[in-house]
Amino acid sequence: MADLKLSKLPDRTPVKLSITITPDLQAALQQYATAYFAAYGVEEPVAELVPAMLAAFLESDRGFMRSRS
């Protein structure tokens, strides 16, 4: 096997997650999708935005990131 600089890629198999949210949160997420469209001119459904929002939140939580290392 070759000694490659790039390590083996992590598992990228999508995982489906079902959650129940409050009507207020649903409304806020829809408002965020509207703001996203206004900012970028691309209409994305809430279901496509939420994973990116969660990833950004986790990456910005310094305490959580420190606890992972």
C-alpha positions in Angstrom: 0.0 0.0 0.0 1.3 3.5 -0.9 2.2 5.9 1.9 -0.3 8.7 1.0 -0.4 12.1 2.5 -4.2 12.0 2.6 -5.6 9.8 5.3 -8.5 7.5 4.7 -11.7 9.5 4.4 -14.2 9.2 7.3 -17.6 7.5 6.9 -19.8 9.9 5.0 -23.0 7.7 5.0 -25.9 10.0 5.7 -27.9 9.3 8.9 -31.6 10.2 9.0 -32.7 11.9 12.1 -36.4 12.6 12.9 -37.2 15.2 15.6 -40.3 17.1 16.8 -40.1 20.8 17.1 -42.3 23.5 18.5 -44.4 25.7 16.1 -42.3 28.7 17.2 -39.1 27.0 16.2 -40.6 25.9 12.9 -41.6 29.5 12.2 -38.1 30.8 13.1 -36.5 28.2 10.9 -38.8 29.2 8.0 -37.9 32.9 8.6 -34.2 31.9 8.5 -34.7 30.2 5.2 -36.3 33.4 3.9 -33.3 35.4 5.2 -31.0 32.9 3.5 -32.8 33.4 0.2 -32.6 37.2 0.6 -28.8 37.0 1.4 -27.8 34.5 -1.3 -30.6 34.4 -3.9 -30.9 30.6 -3.5 -34.0 29.0 -2.0 -33.0 26.2 0.3 -35.6 24.1 2.2 -35.3 24.2 6.0 -34.4 20.5 6.0 -31.2 21.3 4.0 -30.3 24.3 6.2 -30.6 22.6 9.6 -27.6 20.2 9.2 -25.4 23.1 8.2 -26.8 25.2 11.1 -26.1 22.4 13.6 -22.6 21.8 12.3 -21.8 25.6 12.5 -23.2 25.7 16.1 -21.1 22.7 17.2 -18.0 24.1 15.6 -18.5 27.5 17.3 -18.9 25.9 20.8 -15.4 26.2 22.1 -16.1 24.3 25.3 -17.6 21.4 23.3 -14.7 21.4 20.9 -12.2 21.3 23.8 -14.0 18.4 25.3 -13.7 16.4 22.1 -9.9 16.5 22.0 
